[in-house]
Amino acid sequence: MFRSCWHTNVYFQIIERARHRTLSSYQERHHVIPRSLGGDDSQENVVKLTAREHFLCHMLLVRMVVLRDDRTKMVNALWFMSQYHKFRTSSE
């Protein structure tokens, strides 16, 4: 599923650091194995990241996946994340 590369190493370093800390400020939920790649909502597969870490992890995921279809899914997720402010309603 994931390439053995620098991007994968950095990704899992971020994930491991997040597993062993508590954030007291703004945080976002991140699926370690994305649901679109077969991940689930279990506690082991979800970590809390800062907004910056979350965006960086999605950038890394684009480089990490092996299959072209999976890469397309990761590119789409990153694009939607980067465009989030355009899709928010004014009531949020």
Secondary structure, 3 states (H helix, E strand, C coil): CECCCHHHHHHHHHHHHHHCCCCCCCCEEEECCCHHHCCCCCHHHEEEECHHHHHHHHHHHHHHECCHHHHHHHHHHHHHHHCHHHHCCCCC
